[in-house]
Amino acid sequence: MTEMSSYIHPTAEVSPDARIGEGTKIWNQAQVREKASIGKNCILSKNVYIDTCVVIGDGVKIQNNVNVYHGVTIEDDVFLGPSMTFTNDMYPRAFNQNWEITETLVKKGASIGAGAVIRCGIMIGEYAMVGAGAVVTKDVPPHTLVLGNPAKDAGKVCICGYRLDEAGVCGNCGKQYSF
């Protein structure tokens, strides 16, 4: 069910069986499948694909050309960069009739950079940051920056997104962490 105060671009395809939260904007040529649930005040940019039964929290920003497949849950305030994608099958074969969906969880406040690929069956921790083009094959702890292919730990990040120094202090906002 779509709330009256949401916006759906005329070229977007949104199932009447999807739930779209108040204040959410769905832009050009996006597709939202049946039983998907999208929270309040989200932005789904051009050419975004949301598969059946996907759950997306409040305040999520999804950039152009992102694919979010069945089995993915995205918590509040997550950023998904342009052309990043998720997977949902650990053993993909075109001829396999008995494939199983493997779930993936992206925790509150995480950011995933442009062109990143997230293998199914993992968790991206709260306020973690995945660099552009990274291929993530294992869990990412909270506040951790990962880069590369395969993605490797490259330090810790603040809730504001800036790297922490060795003492756990953010050079941008001054917040101190102890991990």
Secondary structure, 3 states (H helix, E strand, C coil): CECCCCEECCCCEECCCCEECCCCEECCCCEECCCCEECCCCEECCCCEECCCCEECCCCEECCCCEECCCEEECCCCEECCCCEECCCCCCCCCCCCCCCCCEEECCCCEECCCCEECCCCEECCCCEECCCCEECCCECCCEEEECCCCEEEEEECCCCCEECCCCEECCCCCECCC
